[in-house]
Amino acid sequence: MIYFPPEYSSICYTSDMRTSFSALETFTQCPKKYEFQVIDRLKVPKSKEAIFGTLVHAALKYMFSKDPVFPTEDEVVAYFREGMAPAAISDDEKPRFTDLGEQLIRRFWKKNPPWTYNIIGLETRFEMPLHDTSGNEAHTLAGIIDRIDILEDGSYEIIDYKTSRKLPSQDDVNNNLQLQIYRMSALKRWPQLTPERIQLSLYFLRAGEKLSVASSTLSPEETERKVVETIQAIEKRTAEGIFPPRPSELC
């Protein structure tokens, strides 16, 4: 999960761009879509899939919230159903999404009893400066990490939930930029860790499968450079005022 956080000014360089992975991904998919959504701030109604995903994420956060004990399986399902009731999904489709959400949550709860994990972060917000070596600037990258666990060997695991239907290839998981950004933020927060001590995983709820990064092709430094290069491309388009469309299902 990624978000656009509030203003942030406590960095030591001249602050230039504040962004998130989702904004960078939108630009990569379609510059014109980026112009409409990020620069012009045109409001686009959330899709039914996005609304569904947000409510499932909220239910899983509630599932792992011990206050003072973990909620039961039925309580988590009820929490999800309460969120679905007023959701902006048509009456024709709402029952299908509600039943699907209950199915995913019950299967997840049975496979992942909340008391079996040492969770140190749920929907953890981060923001970090990225130094642009082409000039005396520091961009700010921000977001939210769905879940952070400490494993039995003392290493950390970062988990991002997905409600999409399709499972990616292992190569796609290994090179997932969103996960690499999450790892980079964790290394900045806990400098005593090394990249090898942070496991990165995507949990696909519809398939009930967790896919983890087997090997990373990007070091934290390479990840930062890749992000800054995308920011530089955005700045160039902004200066020119040209954001060409890239026709596809995403644009």
Secondary structure, 3 states (H helix, E strand, C coil): CCCCCCCCCCCCCEEEEEEEHHHHHHHHHCHHHHHHHHHCCCCCCCCHHHHHHHHHHHHHHHHCCCCCCCCCHHHHHHHHHHHHCCCCCCCCCHHHHHHHHHHHHHHHHHHCCHHHCCEEEEEEEEEEEEEECCCCEEEEEEEEEEEEEECCCCCEEEEEEECCCCCCCHHHHHCCHHHHHHHHHHHHHCCCCCHHHEEEEEEECCCCEEEECCCCCCCHHHHHHHHHHHHHHHHHHHHHCCCCCCCCCCC
